[in-house]
Amino acid sequence: MLAVPATGLLAGHLAELRRGSETRPEDLKTIAAEFESLLLAKLLESMRGEDASGWLGGGDGQAGGLAIELAEQQLAQALAAQGGLGLAELVVQGLSRSQANERFAKAADKG
């Protein structure tokens, strides 16, 4: 299984979700798109392989390797922005449903 690090905006929102904070629908979409972008970047990285001579060609030297990594990240962000694999929408649906269930449970406990 690929380990996808939570960085930037995603890390902050994941912390909020763990605390059970209510997250706005716009934020859920941003979180899900960033997650899908990170996942796509990891998939592209694994396609390249360890010798950096994969699908983007050779990554001679440290600068070449960094250029390839940046290109993978940019491609992943572009793919995710265009709908990617459809994971972002599934994540939004799941998190929205989860938050709705929590609201329902809290209301049932009060009433």
C-alpha positions as CSV (number, residue, x, y, z in Angstrom):
1,M,0.0,0.0,0.0
2,L,1.3,3.5,-0.9
3,A,1.8,5.9,2.0
4,V,0.3,9.3,1.0
5,P,1.6,12.0,3.3
6,A,-0.9,14.6,4.4
7,T,0.6,18.0,3.7
8,G,-0.5,21.7,3.8
9,L,-4.2,22.3,3.7
10,L,-5.0,18.6,3.7
11,A,-3.2,18.0,7.1
12,G,-5.1,20.8,8.8
13,H,-8.5,19.6,7.5
14,L,-7.7,16.0,8.4
15,A,-7.0,17.1,12.0
16,E,-10.4,18.9,12.0
17,L,-12.2,15.8,10.7
18,R,-10.5,13.7,13.4
19,R,-11.8,16.0,16.1
20,G,-15.3,15.7,14.7
21,S,-15.5,19.3,13.6
22,E,-18.2,20.2,11.0
23,T,-16.5,20.9,7.6
24,R,-18.1,23.1,5.0
25,P,-19.0,21.4,1.6
26,E,-16.5,23.6,-0.2
27,D,-13.7,22.5,2.1
28,L,-14.7,18.9,1.7
29,K,-14.2,19.3,-2.0
30,T,-10.8,20.9,-1.6
31,I,-9.7,18.2,0.8
32,A,-10.9,15.4,-1.5
33,A,-9.3,17.0,-4.6
34,E,-5.9,17.4,-2.7
35,F,-6.1,13.8,-1.5
36,E,-6.8,12.6,-5.0
37,S,-3.9,14.7,-6.4
38,L,-1.5,13.3,-3.8
39,L,-2.6,9.7,-4.6
40,L,-2.2,10.3,-8.3
41,A,1.3,11.7,-7.7
42,K,2.2,8.6,-5.8
43,L,0.9,6.4,-8.6
44,L,2.9,8.3,-11.1
45,E,6.0,8.1,-8.9
46,S,5.5,4.3,-8.7
47,M,5.2,4.0,-12.4
48,R,8.5,5.8,-12.9
49,G,10.3,3.3,-10.7
50,E,13.3,3.7,-8.5
51,D,15.9,4.2,-11.3
52,A,14.0,7.4,-12.5
53,S,14.1,6.1,-16.1
54,G,10.3,5.4,-16.3
55,W,7.6,7.0,-18.3
56,L,9.1,10.6,-18.2
57,G,12.5,9.6,-19.4
58,G,15.8,9.7,-17.6
59,G,16.3,11.9,-14.6
60,D,20.0,12.3,-14.8
61,G,21.3,13.9,-11.6
62,Q,19.6,15.5,-8.7
63,A,18.1,18.4,-10.8
64,G,16.6,16.0,-13.4
65,G,15.1,13.9,-10.6
66,L,13.5,17.0,-9.0
67,A,12.2,18.2,-12.4
68,I,10.6,14.8,-13.0
69,E,9.1,14.9,-9.5
70,L,7.7,18.4,-10.0
71,A,6.3,17.3,-13.4
72,E,4.5,14.3,-11.8
73,Q,3.0,16.6,-9.1
74,Q,1.8,19.1,-11.7
75,L,0.3,16.3,-13.9
76,A,-1.4,14.8,-10.8
77,Q,-2.9,18.2,-9.9
78,A,-4.1,18.7,-13.5
79,L,-5.6,15.2,-13.6
80,A,-7.4,15.7,-10.2
81,A,-8.7,19.1,-11.3
82,Q,-10.3,17.5,-14.3
83,G,-12.0,14.8,-12.3
84,G,-9.0,12.4,-12.0
85,L,-10.1,8.9,-11.1
86,G,-13.4,10.1,-9.6
87,L,-12.1,9.4,-6.1
88,A,-12.5,13.0,-4.9
89,E,-16.3,12.9,-5.6
90,L,-16.6,9.5,-3.7
91,V,-14.6,11.0,-0.8
92,V,-16.9,14.0,-0.6
93,Q,-20.0,11.8,-0.7
94,G,-18.7,9.6,2.0
95,L,-17.6,12.4,4.3
96,S,-20.9,14.3,3.7
97,R,-22.9,11.2,4.6
98,S,-20.7,10.6,7.7
99,Q,-21.3,14.2,8.9
100,A,-25.0,13.9,8.2
101,N,-25.2,10.7,10.3
102,E,-23.3,12.4,13.1
103,R,-25.7,15.3,13.1
104,F,-28.7,12.9,13.1
105,A,-27.2,10.9,16.0
106,K,-26.6,14.1,18.0
107,A,-30.2,15.3,17.4
108,A,-31.5,11.9,18.4
109,D,-29.6,12.0,21.6
110,K,-30.9,15.5,22.5
111,G,-34.5,14.7,21.6
